[in-house]
């Protein structure tokens, strides 16, 4: 059924992502920011051309977040990664352009 939906979307000219990457959701005891940063760098280095969706769950740590997930430390790490200057430089070095879903819809990647 999934393949049928993909073919239907392609037939109508709906842009689709080419790849999907993300970091493991759970926080593992002893996992450091540097550990998670190395994981992300590994995933971003050498991406294939096309549209890749990076799935993250960034957040500030708050009482509410602590109440809803035991993985709140990982959420905070992911937030920090998205504003980390080293990650920004890596995106530039790798030629990775950030895009919104509107940009994908409008076909920015065809240029």
C-alpha positions, 0 to 999 in steps of 0.5 A, spaced: 500 500 500 505 504 501 508 503 494 502 505 491 501 511 495 508 513 493 507 512 485 500 516 486 504 522 489 509 521 483 504 521 478 501 527 480 508 531 481 508 531 488 515 532 491 517 526 495 523 526 500 529 521 498 532 519 504 530 520 512 535 520 517 535 521 525 538 520 531 536 515 536 530 517 540 532 515 547 537 518 552 542 512 554 545 513 561 552 516 560 550 519 553 554 526 552 553 531 548 559 530 544 557 523 543 550 525 540 554 530 536 558 525 533 552 521 531 549 527 527 556 529 524 556 522 521 549 522 518 550 529 515 557 527 512 556 524 505 549 525 504 547 523 497 544 528 493 536 530 493 532 531 499 533 528 506 529 529 512 532 530 518 528 528 524 529 531 531 525 532 537 529 539 540 526 542 546 528 546 552 528 542 558 522 544 563 518 541 568 513 539 563 518 536 558 520 532 564 513 530 566 512 527 559 518 524 557 524 520 561 529 522 555 528 530 556 536 530 556 536 528 549 531 533 547 535 538 550 542 536 546 538 536 539 536 543 541 543 545 542 545 541 536 541 545 531 544 551 533 551 549 534 556 553 530 560 546 528 554 543 525 552 550 521 559 550 518 559 542 517 552 544 513 556 549 509 562 545 507 557 539 505 553 543 501 547 542 505 541 547 504 536 547 509 529 547 506 522 548 508 516 544 506 514 550 502 520 550 498 520 543 497 513 543 494 515 549 490 520 545 487 526 549 489 531 543 489 530 543 481 534 549 480 
